[in-house]
Amino acid sequence: MTRQDIEREVIAVFHREFEIDNPDFDADLRETYEFDSIDAIELLLAIETFLGEEISQAEKKQAIGIRTIRQICDYIETLAKKRDLFSPA
């Protein structure tokens, strides 16, 4: 998977799960989209589906500080690299 694949999937998840079209990659999710802890859980489940495996508790804890879609993409890229799923574009 490439960074473009990750960004495309994240945009698709935001559209499908949260009914957000054309999200701002740098907007604070809580302030701009009223993102809450339940939304975060749904997002983590979607990330697991995208990666094809569960995210460990330690990896989930790393997600606590995420506030933007760009940070979500960075997080997924890090997880994909760790699992040897990432390929540079």
N, C-alpha and C positions, 0 to 999 in steps of 0.2 A: 504494500500500500504506500501511496505517496502523500505528501502534505495536501495536495489537491483533493485526493480521495477523502482524507480526514475532514477537510473543510466542507466538502460536498455533503458528506454524511451528517455532520453536525447541523448544517443548514436544513437538511431533510428532517432530522429529528426535531428541531425547533418548529418546523412547519407542521409536522405530523402530530407530535405530542403536545405542543404548547400553542398551536395555531398562531405562530409568529412568522410573518413573511419578511424576507429581506432584513434580518436582524443586523444591528450595528455591532461589529466585532469588538469594539472598545467600550461599549456602554456597560455600566454597572447593571448586572442582571436583576438585582434586588430593587434598585431604584427605578430603572427604566421599564422592566417587564414584570415587576412584582413577583419575582422568582422566590420561592420559599423552600423549606427543607423537604417537603414532599416532592416538589419539582426536582430537587437535587437527587433524590433517590431514584426517580424515574429516569433521569439523565444517566446516572451510574448504571442502571440496568440496560439502557440503550447502548452505552459504551461497551458493556460486557458482551452484548449481542454482536456488536460490530467487531470486537476483537476475537470473538468465538470462544471466550473462556472467562471464568470469574476473575474479578479483581480482588486481591488480598486485602485484609483489614488494614495493613500498613499502607498499601497503595491508596485505599479509600481515605485514610487520614491525611494523605498528601493533598487531597482534593479540597480540604476544608477551606483553604484561603482563596479558592478560585472565585473571581468576581466578574470575568468577562468571557465572551465566546473565544477570543484569541487565546486566553489562558486555558480554556477547555481544549482547544486544538493542540496547544503546546503539551498539555497533560497527556492527551491521547498519543501524541507523537512519542513522548517519553516511554509510555507503556508499550507501544508498538516496537520501539527499538529494543527494549528489554526482552521482548518476546521474539525478536528477530523477524518481525512482520513488516518493518519499515524499509522502503527502498527509495533513495533520493530520486527526485524527478529528473 
